[in-house]
Amino acid sequence: SVVIRQGDDGDLFYIVEEGKLDVMVSTEGGHSQVVGVPYVSGSSFGELALMYGSPRAASIIAKTDCRLWFLDRTAFKGITGSYKQRRDEIILDTIRKVKIGDKVLGDVLRSSEIDAMALATQSDSFGKGDVICRQGEKGECIFWGARWPAVVSLSLLRDRRRLLHGRERHR
């Protein structure tokens, strides 16, 4: 049975509790073909149409009996919005606590500067033993983590006088 039809408006986000569903895309010639991997227990689908207000990009067809959970657009936006807000709060709080030398960024930068840093923040993952930066290489970014202390590239340290000295925090 068809759960989502390609081209339809999206109003629900689905979570698969059990079953198997294929992703089908219609080609220009009117033929449909299976793309990607089937959705199975623990997978989810339908978020793109809700996030971007676009029509469904593919049809989702149940290949076995399925049990699906779903969220409507309002619930989905509420949950993802509160997640984003909490994520932003964590990033801002983390930036405020970063120490360079004996100074804390939250004490020397304006709120608008901290906000700008938060907007520019990107995430990356590193495995145990991965080299994040090497002494002697040009440093172009600052790293901090939720599970490990902040690491500042050495080339940024030479700029800390400009960043930290003679500046008061403006609110």
Chimera marker file (.cmm) of the C-alpha trace (Angstrom):
<marker_set name="trace">
<marker id="1" x="0.000" y="0.000" z="0.000" r="1" g="1" b="0" radius="0.5"/>
<marker id="2" x="1.118" y="3.580" z="-0.710" r="1" g="1" b="0" radius="0.5"/>
<marker id="3" x="2.057" y="5.577" z="2.394" r="1" g="1" b="0" radius="0.5"/>
<marker id="4" x="3.365" y="8.648" z="0.537" r="1" g="1" b="0" radius="0.5"/>
<marker id="5" x="2.802" y="9.488" z="-3.126" r="1" g="1" b="0" radius="0.5"/>
<marker id="6" x="5.495" y="11.414" z="-5.020" r="1" g="1" b="0" radius="0.5"/>
<marker id="7" x="4.375" y="14.989" z="-5.783" r="1" g="1" b="0" radius="0.5"/>
<marker id="8" x="1.756" y="15.184" z="-3.001" r="1" g="1" b="0" radius="0.5"/>
<marker id="9" x="1.902" y="17.862" z="-0.322" r="1" g="1" b="0" radius="0.5"/>
<marker id="10" x="3.656" y="16.697" z="2.815" r="1" g="1" b="0" radius="0.5"/>
<marker id="11" x="1.779" y="16.938" z="6.081" r="1" g="1" b="0" radius="0.5"/>
<marker id="12" x="3.185" y="14.051" z="8.159" r="1" g="1" b="0" radius="0.5"/>
<marker id="13" x="6.559" y="12.767" z="9.381" r="1" g="1" b="0" radius="0.5"/>
<marker id="14" x="6.724" y="8.973" z="9.818" r="1" g="1" b="0" radius="0.5"/>
<marker id="15" x="8.686" y="6.678" z="12.122" r="1" g="1" b="0" radius="0.5"/>
<marker id="16" x="8.798" y="2.952" z="11.338" r="1" g="1" b="0" radius="0.5"/>
<marker id="17" x="8.148" y="0.726" z="14.343" r="1" g="1" b="0" radius="0.5"/>
<marker id="18" x="8.062" y="-2.454" z="12.280" r="1" g="1" b="0" radius="0.5"/>
<marker id="19" x="7.879" y="-3.519" z="8.656" r="1" g="1" b="0" radius="0.5"/>
<marker id="20" x="9.673" y="-2.744" z="5.422" r="1" g="1" b="0" radius="0.5"/>
<marker id="21" x="8.958" y="0.090" z="2.985" r="1" g="1" b="0" radius="0.5"/>
<marker id="22" x="10.518" y="0.808" z="-0.412" r="1" g="1" b="0" radius="0.5"/>
<marker id="23" x="11.378" y="4.253" z="-1.772" r="1" g="1" b="0" radius="0.5"/>
<marker id="24" x="10.103" y="4.630" z="-5.330" r="1" g="1" b="0" radius="0.5"/>
<marker id="25" x="10.826" y="7.483" z="-7.742" r="1" g="1" b="0" radius="0.5"/>
<marker id="26" x="8.885" y="8.035" z="-10.958" r="1" g="1" b="0" radius="0.5"/>
<marker id="27" x="10.963" y="8.740" z="-14.036" r="1" g="1" b="0" radius="0.5"/>
<marker id="28" x="10.010" y="11.005" z="-16.949" r="1" g="1" b="0" radius="0.5"/>
<marker id="29" x="8.756" y="8.015" z="-18.924" r="1" g="1" b="0" radius="0.5"/>
<marker id="30" x="6.200" y="7.254" z="-16.202" r="1" g="1" b="0" radius="0.5"/>
<marker id="31" x="8.106" y="4.241" z="-14.894" r="1" g="1" b="0" radius="0.5"/>
<marker id="32" x="8.914" y="3.864" z="-11.206" r="1" g="1" b="0" radius="0.5"/>
<marker id="33" x="12.116" y="2.479" z="-9.799" r="1" g="1" b="0" radius="0.5"/>
<marker id="34" x="13.273" y="1.592" z="-6.303" r="1" g="1" b="0" radius="0.5"/>
<marker id="35" x="16.020" y="3.890" z="-5.005" r="1" g="1" b="0" radius="0.5"/>
<marker id="36" x="18.118" y="3.785" z="-1.861" r="1" g="1" b="0" radius="0.5"/>
<marker id="37" x="17.714" y="1.330" z="0.970" r="1" g="1" b="0" radius="0.5"/>
<marker id="38" x="14.321" y="0.229" z="2.292" r="1" g="1" b="0" radius="0.5"/>
<marker id="39" x="12.974" y="1.833" z="5.450" r="1" g="1" b="0" radius="0.5"/>
<marker id="40" x="12.855" y="-0.648" z="8.329" r="1" g="1" b="0" radius="0.5"/>
<marker id="41" x="12.281" y="-0.571" z="12.089" r="1" g="1" b="0" radius="0.5"/>
<marker id="42" x="13.855" y="2.551" z="13.587" r="1" g="1" b="0" radius="0.5"/>
<marker id="43" x="13.969" y="4.555" z="10.337" r="1" g="1" b="0" radius="0.5"/>
<marker id="44" x="11.986" y="7.672" z="9.604" r="1" g="1" b="0" radius="0.5"/>
<marker id="45" x="10.887" y="9.573" z="6.525" r="1" g="1" b="0" radius="0.5"/>
<marker id="46" x="8.827" y="12.524" z="5.335" r="1" g="1" b="0" radius="0.5"/>
<marker id="47" x="10.809" y="15.311" z="7.015" r="1" g="1" b="0" radius="0.5"/>
<marker id="48" x="11.948" y="17.096" z="3.839" r="1" g="1" b="0" radius="0.5"/>
<marker id="49" x="8.457" y="18.100" z="2.734" r="1" g="1" b="0" radius="0.5"/>
<marker id="50" x="7.695" y="19.366" z="6.248" r="1" g="1" b="0" radius="0.5"/>
<marker id="51" x="10.947" y="21.285" z="6.627" r="1" g="1" b="0" radius="0.5"/>
<marker id="52" x="10.959" y="22.930" z="3.215" r="1" g="1" b="0" radius="0.5"/>
<marker id="53" x="7.282" y="23.000" z="2.263" r="1" g="1" b="0" radius="0.5"/>
<marker id="54" x="8.087" y="21.076" z="-0.907" r="1" g="1" b="0" radius="0.5"/>
<marker id="55" x="6.074" y="18.300" z="-2.544" r="1" g="1" b="0" radius="0.5"/>
<marker id="56" x="6.971" y="14.714" z="-1.699" r="1" g="1" b="0" radius="0.5"/>
<marker id="57" x="10.167" y="13.761" z="-3.564" r="1" g="1" b="0" radius="0.5"/>
<marker id="58" x="9.360" y="10.037" z="-3.733" r="1" g="1" b="0" radius="0.5"/>
<marker id="59" x="6.629" y="7.511" z="-3.111" r="1" g="1" b="0" radius="0.5"/>
<marker id="60" x="6.923" y="5.235" z="-0.085" r="1" g="1" b="0" radius="0.5"/>
<marker id="61" x="5.364" y="1.791" z="-0.571" r="1" g="1" b="0" radius="0.5"/>
<marker id="62" x="4.814" y="-0.765" z="2.200" r="1" g="1" b="0" radius="0.5"/>
<marker id="63" x="6.410" y="-4.081" z="1.143" r="1" g="1" b="0" radius="0.5"/>
<marker id="64" x="5.305" y="-5.898" z="4.313" r="1" g="1" b="0" radius="0.5"/>
<marker id="65" x="2.753" y="-5.238" z="7.015" r="1" g="1" b="0" radius="0.5"/>
<marker id="66" x="3.963" y="-2.120" z="8.820" r="1" g="1" b="0" radius="0.5"/>
<marker id="67" x="3.358" y="-0.278" z="12.047" r="1" g="1" b="0" radius="0.5"/>
<marker id="68" x="4.135" y="3.439" z="11.649" r="1" g="1" b="0" radius="0.5"/>
<marker id="69" x="4.056" y="6.343" z="14.069" r="1" g="1" b="0" radius="0.5"/>
<marker id="70" x="3.575" y="9.844" z="12.715" r="1" g="1" b="0" radius="0.5"/>
<marker id="71" x="3.761" y="13.499" z="13.664" r="1" g="1" b="0" radius="0.5"/>
<marker id="72" x="1.837" y="16.252" z="11.935" r="1" g="1" b="0" radius="0.5"/>
<marker id="73" x="3.555" y="19.410" z="10.699" r="1" g="1" b="0" radius="0.5"/>
<marker id="74" x="2.823" y="21.426" z="13.867" r="1" g="1" b="0" radius="0.5"/>
<marker id="75" x="4.202" y="18.766" z="16.235" r="1" g="1" b="0" radius="0.5"/>
<marker id="76" x="7.219" y="18.167" z="13.994" r="1" g="1" b="0" radius="0.5"/>
<marker id="77" x="8.079" y="21.893" z="13.795" r="1" g="1" b="0" radius="0.5"/>
<marker id="78" x="7.579" y="22.249" z="17.555" r="1" g="1" b="0" radius="0.5"/>
<marker id="79" x="9.932" y="19.378" z="18.359" r="1" g="1" b="0" radius="0.5"/>
<marker id="80" x="12.610" y="20.342" z="15.840" r="1" g="1" b="0" radius="0.5"/>
<marker id="81" x="12.298" y="24.013" z="16.818" r="1" g="1" b="0" radius="0.5"/>
<marker id="82" x="12.780" y="23.274" z="20.516" r="1" g="1" b="0" radius="0.5"/>
<marker id="83" x="15.746" y="21.022" z="19.662" r="1" g="1" b="0" radius="0.5"/>
<marker id="84" x="17.341" y="23.831" z="17.637" r="1" g="1" b="0" radius="0.5"/>
<marker id="85" x="16.706" y="26.328" z="20.435" r="1" g="1" b="0" radius="0.5"/>
<marker id="86" x="18.319" y="24.008" z="23.009" r="1" g="1" b="0" radius="0.5"/>
<marker id="87" x="21.265" y="23.344" z="20.674" r="1" g="1" b="0" radius="0.5"/>
<marker id="88" x="21.763" y="27.106" z="20.216" r="1" g="1" b="0" radius="0.5"/>
<marker id="89" x="21.672" y="27.629" z="24.000" r="1" g="1" b="0" radius="0.5"/>
<marker id="90" x="24.337" y="24.938" z="24.487" r="1" g="1" b="0" radius="0.5"/>
<marker id="91" x="26.576" y="26.500" z="21.827" r="1" g="1" b="0" radius="0.5"/>
<marker id="92" x="26.234" y="30.002" z="23.311" r="1" g="1" b="0" radius="0.5"/>
<marker id="93" x="26.920" y="28.719" z="26.818" r="1" g="1" b="0" radius="0.5"/>
<marker id="94" x="29.964" y="26.768" z="25.602" r="1" g="1" b="0" radius="0.5"/>
<marker id="95" x="31.404" y="29.795" z="23.761" r="1" g="1" b="0" radius="0.5"/>
<marker id="96" x="30.946" y="31.986" z="26.835" r="1" g="1" b="0" radius="0.5"/>
<marker id="97" x="33.007" y="29.492" z="28.896" r="1" g="1" b="0" radius="0.5"/>
<marker id="98" x="35.931" y="29.076" z="26.470" r="1" g="1" b="0" radius="0.5"/>
<marker id="99" x="39.192" y="30.161" z="28.114" r="1" g="1" b="0" radius="0.5"/>
<marker id="100" x="42.116" y="31.624" z="26.213" r="1" g="1" b="0" radius="0.5"/>
<marker id="101" x="44.972" y="32.102" z="28.623" r="1" g="1" b="0" radius="0.5"/>
<marker id="102" x="43.455" y="33.422" z="31.841" r="1" g="1" b="0" radius="0.5"/>
<marker id="103" x="40.482" y="35.107" z="30.135" r="1" g="1" b="0" radius="0.5"/>
<marker id="104" x="37.026" y="33.704" z="29.477" r="1" g="1" b="0" radius="0.5"/>
<marker id="105" x="35.355" y="34.725" z="26.187" r="1" g="1" b="0" radius="0.5"/>
<marker id="106" x="32.093" y="35.523" z="27.980" r="1" g="1" b="0" radius="0.5"/>
<marker id="107" x="33.914" y="38.172" z="30.013" r="1" g="1" b="0" radius="0.5"/>
<marker id="108" x="35.663" y="39.916" z="27.117" r="1" g="1" b="0" radius="0.5"/>
<marker id="109" x="33.329" y="39.679" z="24.124" r="1" g="1" b="0" radius="0.5"/>
<marker id="110" x="30.056" y="41.509" z="23.551" r="1" g="1" b="0" radius="0.5"/>
<marker id="111" x="26.869" y="39.447" z="23.353" r="1" g="1" b="0" radius="0.5"/>
<marker id="112" x="26.608" y="40.303" z="19.650" r="1" g="1" b="0" radius="0.5"/>
<marker id="113" x="30.117" y="38.904" z="19.057" r="1" g="1" b="0" radius="0.5"/>
<marker id="114" x="29.265" y="35.690" z="20.893" r="1" g="1" b="0" radius="0.5"/>
<marker id="115" x="26.039" y="35.439" z="18.878" r="1" g="1" b="0" radius="0.5"/>
<marker id="116" x="28.025" y="35.871" z="15.641" r="1" g="1" b="0" radius="0.5"/>
<marker id="117" x="30.440" y="33.114" z="16.707" r="1" g="1" b="0" radius="0.5"/>
<marker id="118" x="27.499" y="30.827" z="17.505" r="1" g="1" b="0" radius="0.5"/>
<marker id="119" x="25.965" y="31.412" z="14.073" r="1" g="1" b="0" radius="0.5"/>
<marker id="120" x="29.275" y="30.514" z="12.416" r="1" g="1" b="0" radius="0.5"/>
<marker id="121" x="29.754" y="27.379" z="14.535" r="1" g="1" b="0" radius="0.5"/>
<marker id="122" x="29.986" y="24.095" z="12.663" r="1" g="1" b="0" radius="0.5"/>
<marker id="123" x="30.255" y="20.598" z="14.064" r="1" g="1" b="0" radius="0.5"/>
<marker id="124" x="32.649" y="17.819" z="13.200" r="1" g="1" b="0" radius="0.5"/>
<marker id="125" x="33.413" y="14.431" z="14.706" r="1" g="1" b="0" radius="0.5"/>
<marker id="126" x="36.793" y="13.010" z="15.588" r="1" g="1" b="0" radius="0.5"/>
<marker id="127" x="37.651" y="9.497" z="16.667" r="1" g="1" b="0" radius="0.5"/>
<marker id="128" x="39.966" y="8.535" z="19.468" r="1" g="1" b="0" radius="0.5"/>
<marker id="129" x="43.552" y="9.242" z="18.384" r="1" g="1" b="0" radius="0.5"/>
<marker id="130" x="42.579" y="11.485" z="15.421" r="1" g="1" b="0" radius="0.5"/>
<marker id="131" x="44.818" y="14.520" z="14.996" r="1" g="1" b="0" radius="0.5"/>
<marker id="132" x="42.684" y="17.653" z="15.212" r="1" g="1" b="0" radius="0.5"/>
<marker id="133" x="45.477" y="20.174" z="14.662" r="1" g="1" b="0" radius="0.5"/>
<marker id="134" x="49.268" y="20.019" z="14.464" r="1" g="1" b="0" radius="0.5"/>
<marker id="135" x="51.784" y="22.348" z="15.999" r="1" g="1" b="0" radius="0.5"/>
<marker id="136" x="53.389" y="24.427" z="13.286" r="1" g="1" b="0" radius="0.5"/>
<marker id="137" x="50.413" y="24.292" z="10.888" r="1" g="1" b="0" radius="0.5"/>
<marker id="138" x="48.501" y="27.464" z="10.132" r="1" g="1" b="0" radius="0.5"/>
<marker id="139" x="45.518" y="27.696" z="12.485" r="1" g="1" b="0" radius="0.5"/>
<marker id="140" x="42.303" y="28.891" z="10.898" r="1" g="1" b="0" radius="0.5"/>
<marker id="141" x="39.719" y="27.874" z="13.461" r="1" g="1" b="0" radius="0.5"/>
<marker id="142" x="39.079" y="27.275" z="17.131" r="1" g="1" b="0" radius="0.5"/>
<marker id="143" x="37.905" y="23.926" z="18.446" r="1" g="1" b="0" radius="0.5"/>
<marker id="144" x="35.871" y="23.158" z="21.520" r="1" g="1" b="0" radius="0.5"/>
<marker id="145" x="33.846" y="20.169" z="22.498" r="1" g="1" b="0" radius="0.5"/>
<marker id="146" x="31.047" y="19.121" z="24.768" r="1" g="1" b="0" radius="0.5"/>
<marker id="147" x="33.024" y="16.120" z="25.989" r="1" g="1" b="0" radius="0.5"/>
<marker id="148" x="36.584" y="17.447" z="26.089" r="1" g="1" b="0" radius="0.5"/>
<marker id="149" x="38.378" y="20.686" z="27.051" r="1" g="1" b="0" radius="0.5"/>
<marker id="150" x="38.769" y="23.502" z="24.553" r="1" g="1" b="0" radius="0.5"/>
<marker id="151" x="41.779" y="23.372" z="22.258" r="1" g="1" b="0" radius="0.5"/>
<marker id="152" x="43.045" y="26.570" z="20.658" r="1" g="1" b="0" radius="0.5"/>
<marker id="153" x="45.362" y="26.430" z="17.657" r="1" g="1" b="0" radius="0.5"/>
<marker id="154" x="48.732" y="28.036" z="18.409" r="1" g="1" b="0" radius="0.5"/>
<marker id="155" x="48.461" y="30.690" z="15.700" r="1" g="1" b="0" radius="0.5"/>
<marker id="156" x="45.338" y="32.043" z="17.390" r="1" g="1" b="0" radius="0.5"/>
<marker id="157" x="47.276" y="32.516" z="20.623" r="1" g="1" b="0" radius="0.5"/>
<marker id="158" x="49.390" y="35.261" z="19.057" r="1" g="1" b="0" radius="0.5"/>
<marker id="159" x="46.176" y="37.204" z="18.377" r="1" g="1" b="0" radius="0.5"/>
<marker id="160" x="44.904" y="36.906" z="21.921" r="1" g="1" b="0" radius="0.5"/>
<marker id="161" x="46.352" y="40.304" z="22.968" r="1" g="1" b="0" radius="0.5"/>
<marker id="162" x="44.207" y="41.947" z="20.330" r="1" g="1" b="0" radius="0.5"/>
<marker id="163" x="41.208" y="39.856" z="21.354" r="1" g="1" b="0" radius="0.5"/>
<marker id="164" x="41.539" y="39.903" z="25.131" r="1" g="1" b="0" radius="0.5"/>
<marker id="165" x="43.452" y="42.986" z="26.286" r="1" g="1" b="0" radius="0.5"/>
<marker id="166" x="41.936" y="46.408" z="26.786" r="1" g="1" b="0" radius="0.5"/>
<marker id="167" x="38.401" y="45.275" z="26.053" r="1" g="1" b="0" radius="0.5"/>
<marker id="168" x="35.412" y="45.194" z="28.378" r="1" g="1" b="0" radius="0.5"/>
<marker id="169" x="32.295" y="43.221" z="27.776" r="1" g="1" b="0" radius="0.5"/>
<marker id="170" x="29.404" y="45.356" z="26.547" r="1" g="1" b="0" radius="0.5"/>
<marker id="171" x="25.866" y="44.217" z="27.185" r="1" g="1" b="0" radius="0.5"/>
<link id1="1" id2="2" r="1" g="1" b="0" radius="0.2"/>
<link id1="2" id2="3" r="1" g="1" b="0" radius="0.2"/>
<link id1="3" id2="4" r="1" g="1" b="0" radius="0.2"/>
<link id1="4" id2="5" r="1" g="1" b="0" radius="0.2"/>
<link id1="5" id2="6" r="1" g="1" b="0" radius="0.2"/>
<link id1="6" id2="7" r="1" g="1" b="0" radius="0.2"/>
<link id1="7" id2="8" r="1" g="1" b="0" radius="0.2"/>
<link id1="8" id2="9" r="1" g="1" b="0" radius="0.2"/>
<link id1="9" id2="10" r="1" g="1" b="0" radius="0.2"/>
<link id1="10" id2="11" r="1" g="1" b="0" radius="0.2"/>
<link id1="11" id2="12" r="1" g="1" b="0" radius="0.2"/>
<link id1="12" id2="13" r="1" g="1" b="0" radius="0.2"/>
<link id1="13" id2="14" r="1" g="1" b="0" radius="0.2"/>
<link id1="14" id2="15" r="1" g="1" b="0" radius="0.2"/>
<link id1="15" id2="16" r="1" g="1" b="0" radius="0.2"/>
<link id1="16" id2="17" r="1" g="1" b="0" radius="0.2"/>
<link id1="17" id2="18" r="1" g="1" b="0" radius="0.2"/>
<link id1="18" id2="19" r="1" g="1" b="0" radius="0.2"/>
<link id1="19" id2="20" r="1" g="1" b="0" radius="0.2"/>
<link id1="20" id2="21" r="1" g="1" b="0" radius="0.2"/>
<link id1="21" id2="22" r="1" g="1" b="0" radius="0.2"/>
<link id1="22" id2="23" r="1" g="1" b="0" radius="0.2"/>
<link id1="23" id2="24" r="1" g="1" b="0" radius="0.2"/>
<link id1="24" id2="25" r="1" g="1" b="0" radius="0.2"/>
<link id1="25" id2="26" r="1" g="1" b="0" radius="0.2"/>
<link id1="26" id2="27" r="1" g="1" b="0" radius="0.2"/>
<link id1="27" id2="28" r="1" g="1" b="0" radius="0.2"/>
<link id1="28" id2="29" r="1" g="1" b="0" radius="0.2"/>
<link id1="29" id2="30" r="1" g="1" b="0" radius="0.2"/>
<link id1="30" id2="31" r="1" g="1" b="0" radius="0.2"/>
<link id1="31" id2="32" r="1" g="1" b="0" radius="0.2"/>
<link id1="32" id2="33" r="1" g="1" b="0" radius="0.2"/>
<link id1="33" id2="34" r="1" g="1" b="0" radius="0.2"/>
<link id1="34" id2="35" r="1" g="1" b="0" radius="0.2"/>
<link id1="35" id2="36" r="1" g="1" b="0" radius="0.2"/>
<link id1="36" id2="37" r="1" g="1" b="0" radius="0.2"/>
<link id1="37" id2="38" r="1" g="1" b="0" radius="0.2"/>
<link id1="38" id2="39" r="1" g="1" b="0" radius="0.2"/>
<link id1="39" id2="40" r="1" g="1" b="0" radius="0.2"/>
<link id1="40" id2="41" r="1" g="1" b="0" radius="0.2"/>
<link id1="41" id2="42" r="1" g="1" b="0" radius="0.2"/>
<link id1="42" id2="43" r="1" g="1" b="0" radius="0.2"/>
<link id1="43" id2="44" r="1" g="1" b="0" radius="0.2"/>
<link id1="44" id2="45" r="1" g="1" b="0" radius="0.2"/>
<link id1="45" id2="46" r="1" g="1" b="0" radius="0.2"/>
<link id1="46" id2="47" r="1" g="1" b="0" radius="0.2"/>
<link id1="47" id2="48" r="1" g="1" b="0" radius="0.2"/>
<link id1="48" id2="49" r="1" g="1" b="0" radius="0.2"/>
<link id1="49" id2="50" r="1" g="1" b="0" radius="0.2"/>
<link id1="50" id2="51" r="1" g="1" b="0" radius="0.2"/>
<link id1="51" id2="52" r="1" g="1" b="0" radius="0.2"/>
<link id1="52" id2="53" r="1" g="1" b="0" radius="0.2"/>
<link id1="53" id2="54" r="1" g="1" b="0" radius="0.2"/>
<link id1="54" id2="55" r="1" g="1" b="0" radius="0.2"/>
<link id1="55" id2="56" r="1" g="1" b="0" radius="0.2"/>
<link id1="56" id2="57" r="1" g="1" b="0" radius="0.2"/>
<link id1="57" id2="58" r="1" g="1" b="0" radius="0.2"/>
<link id1="58" id2="59" r="1" g="1" b="0" radius="0.2"/>
<link id1="59" id2="60" r="1" g="1" b="0" radius="0.2"/>
<link id1="60" id2="61" r="1" g="1" b="0" radius="0.2"/>
<link id1="61" id2="62" r="1" g="1" b="0" radius="0.2"/>
<link id1="62" id2="63" r="1" g="1" b="0" radius="0.2"/>
<link id1="63" id2="64" r="1" g="1" b="0" radius="0.2"/>
<link id1="64" id2="65" r="1" g="1" b="0" radius="0.2"/>
<link id1="65" id2="66" r="1" g="1" b="0" radius="0.2"/>
<link id1="66" id2="67" r="1" g="1" b="0" radius="0.2"/>
<link id1="67" id2="68" r="1" g="1" b="0" radius="0.2"/>
<link id1="68" id2="69" r="1" g="1" b="0" radius="0.2"/>
<link id1="69" id2="70" r="1" g="1" b="0" radius="0.2"/>
<link id1="70" id2="71" r="1" g="1" b="0" radius="0.2"/>
<link id1="71" id2="72" r="1" g="1" b="0" radius="0.2"/>
<link id1="72" id2="73" r="1" g="1" b="0" radius="0.2"/>
<link id1="73" id2="74" r="1" g="1" b="0" radius="0.2"/>
<link id1="74" id2="75" r="1" g="1" b="0" radius="0.2"/>
<link id1="75" id2="76" r="1" g="1" b="0" radius="0.2"/>
<link id1="76" id2="77" r="1" g="1" b="0" radius="0.2"/>
<link id1="77" id2="78" r="1" g="1" b="0" radius="0.2"/>
<link id1="78" id2="79" r="1" g="1" b="0" radius="0.2"/>
<link id1="79" id2="80" r="1" g="1" b="0" radius="0.2"/>
<link id1="80" id2="81" r="1" g="1" b="0" radius="0.2"/>
<link id1="81" id2="82" r="1" g="1" b="0" radius="0.2"/>
<link id1="82" id2="83" r="1" g="1" b="0" radius="0.2"/>
<link id1="83" id2="84" r="1" g="1" b="0" radius="0.2"/>
<link id1="84" id2="85" r="1" g="1" b="0" radius="0.2"/>
<link id1="85" id2="86" r="1" g="1" b="0" radius="0.2"/>
<link id1="86" id2="87" r="1" g="1" b="0" radius="0.2"/>
<link id1="87" id2="88" r="1" g="1" b="0" radius="0.2"/>
<link id1="88" id2="89" r="1" g="1" b="0" radius="0.2"/>
<link id1="89" id2="90" r="1" g="1" b="0" radius="0.2"/>
<link id1="90" id2="91" r="1" g="1" b="0" radius="0.2"/>
<link id1="91" id2="92" r="1" g="1" b="0" radius="0.2"/>
<link id1="92" id2="93" r="1" g="1" b="0" radius="0.2"/>
<link id1="93" id2="94" r="1" g="1" b="0" radius="0.2"/>
<link id1="94" id2="95" r="1" g="1" b="0" radius="0.2"/>
<link id1="95" id2="96" r="1" g="1" b="0" radius="0.2"/>
<link id1="96" id2="97" r="1" g="1" b="0" radius="0.2"/>
<link id1="97" id2="98" r="1" g="1" b="0" radius="0.2"/>
<link id1="98" id2="99" r="1" g="1" b="0" radius="0.2"/>
<link id1="99" id2="100" r="1" g="1" b="0" radius="0.2"/>
<link id1="100" id2="101" r="1" g="1" b="0" radius="0.2"/>
<link id1="101" id2="102" r="1" g="1" b="0" radius="0.2"/>
<link id1="102" id2="103" r="1" g="1" b="0" radius="0.2"/>
<link id1="103" id2="104" r="1" g="1" b="0" radius="0.2"/>
<link id1="104" id2="105" r="1" g="1" b="0" radius="0.2"/>
<link id1="105" id2="106" r="1" g="1" b="0" radius="0.2"/>
<link id1="106" id2="107" r="1" g="1" b="0" radius="0.2"/>
<link id1="107" id2="108" r="1" g="1" b="0" radius="0.2"/>
<link id1="108" id2="109" r="1" g="1" b="0" radius="0.2"/>
<link id1="109" id2="110" r="1" g="1" b="0" radius="0.2"/>
<link id1="110" id2="111" r="1" g="1" b="0" radius="0.2"/>
<link id1="111" id2="112" r="1" g="1" b="0" radius="0.2"/>
<link id1="112" id2="113" r="1" g="1" b="0" radius="0.2"/>
<link id1="113" id2="114" r="1" g="1" b="0" radius="0.2"/>
<link id1="114" id2="115" r="1" g="1" b="0" radius="0.2"/>
<link id1="115" id2="116" r="1" g="1" b="0" radius="0.2"/>
<link id1="116" id2="117" r="1" g="1" b="0" radius="0.2"/>
<link id1="117" id2="118" r="1" g="1" b="0" radius="0.2"/>
<link id1="118" id2="119" r="1" g="1" b="0" radius="0.2"/>
<link id1="119" id2="120" r="1" g="1" b="0" radius="0.2"/>
<link id1="120" id2="121" r="1" g="1" b="0" radius="0.2"/>
<link id1="121" id2="122" r="1" g="1" b="0" radius="0.2"/>
<link id1="122" id2="123" r="1" g="1" b="0" radius="0.2"/>
<link id1="123" id2="124" r="1" g="1" b="0" radius="0.2"/>
<link id1="124" id2="125" r="1" g="1" b="0" radius="0.2"/>
<link id1="125" id2="126" r="1" g="1" b="0" radius="0.2"/>
<link id1="126" id2="127" r="1" g="1" b="0" radius="0.2"/>
<link id1="127" id2="128" r="1" g="1" b="0" radius="0.2"/>
<link id1="128" id2="129" r="1" g="1" b="0" radius="0.2"/>
<link id1="129" id2="130" r="1" g="1" b="0" radius="0.2"/>
<link id1="130" id2="131" r="1" g="1" b="0" radius="0.2"/>
<link id1="131" id2="132" r="1" g="1" b="0" radius="0.2"/>
<link id1="132" id2="133" r="1" g="1" b="0" radius="0.2"/>
<link id1="133" id2="134" r="1" g="1" b="0" radius="0.2"/>
<link id1="134" id2="135" r="1" g="1" b="0" radius="0.2"/>
<link id1="135" id2="136" r="1" g="1" b="0" radius="0.2"/>
<link id1="136" id2="137" r="1" g="1" b="0" radius="0.2"/>
<link id1="137" id2="138" r="1" g="1" b="0" radius="0.2"/>
<link id1="138" id2="139" r="1" g="1" b="0" radius="0.2"/>
<link id1="139" id2="140" r="1" g="1" b="0" radius="0.2"/>
<link id1="140" id2="141" r="1" g="1" b="0" radius="0.2"/>
<link id1="141" id2="142" r="1" g="1" b="0" radius="0.2"/>
<link id1="142" id2="143" r="1" g="1" b="0" radius="0.2"/>
<link id1="143" id2="144" r="1" g="1" b="0" radius="0.2"/>
<link id1="144" id2="145" r="1" g="1" b="0" radius="0.2"/>
<link id1="145" id2="146" r="1" g="1" b="0" radius="0.2"/>
<link id1="146" id2="147" r="1" g="1" b="0" radius="0.2"/>
<link id1="147" id2="148" r="1" g="1" b="0" radius="0.2"/>
<link id1="148" id2="149" r="1" g="1" b="0" radius="0.2"/>
<link id1="149" id2="150" r="1" g="1" b="0" radius="0.2"/>
<link id1="150" id2="151" r="1" g="1" b="0" radius="0.2"/>
<link id1="151" id2="152" r="1" g="1" b="0" radius="0.2"/>
<link id1="152" id2="153" r="1" g="1" b="0" radius="0.2"/>
<link id1="153" id2="154" r="1" g="1" b="0" radius="0.2"/>
<link id1="154" id2="155" r="1" g="1" b="0" radius="0.2"/>
<link id1="155" id2="156" r="1" g="1" b="0" radius="0.2"/>
<link id1="156" id2="157" r="1" g="1" b="0" radius="0.2"/>
<link id1="157" id2="158" r="1" g="1" b="0" radius="0.2"/>
<link id1="158" id2="159" r="1" g="1" b="0" radius="0.2"/>
<link id1="159" id2="160" r="1" g="1" b="0" radius="0.2"/>
<link id1="160" id2="161" r="1" g="1" b="0" radius="0.2"/>
<link id1="161" id2="162" r="1" g="1" b="0" radius="0.2"/>
<link id1="162" id2="163" r="1" g="1" b="0" radius="0.2"/>
<link id1="163" id2="164" r="1" g="1" b="0" radius="0.2"/>
<link id1="164" id2="165" r="1" g="1" b="0" radius="0.2"/>
<link id1="165" id2="166" r="1" g="1" b="0" radius="0.2"/>
<link id1="166" id2="167" r="1" g="1" b="0" radius="0.2"/>
<link id1="167" id2="168" r="1" g="1" b="0" radius="0.2"/>
<link id1="168" id2="169" r="1" g="1" b="0" radius="0.2"/>
<link id1="169" id2="170" r="1" g="1" b="0" radius="0.2"/>
<link id1="170" id2="171" r="1" g="1" b="0" radius="0.2"/>
</marker_set>
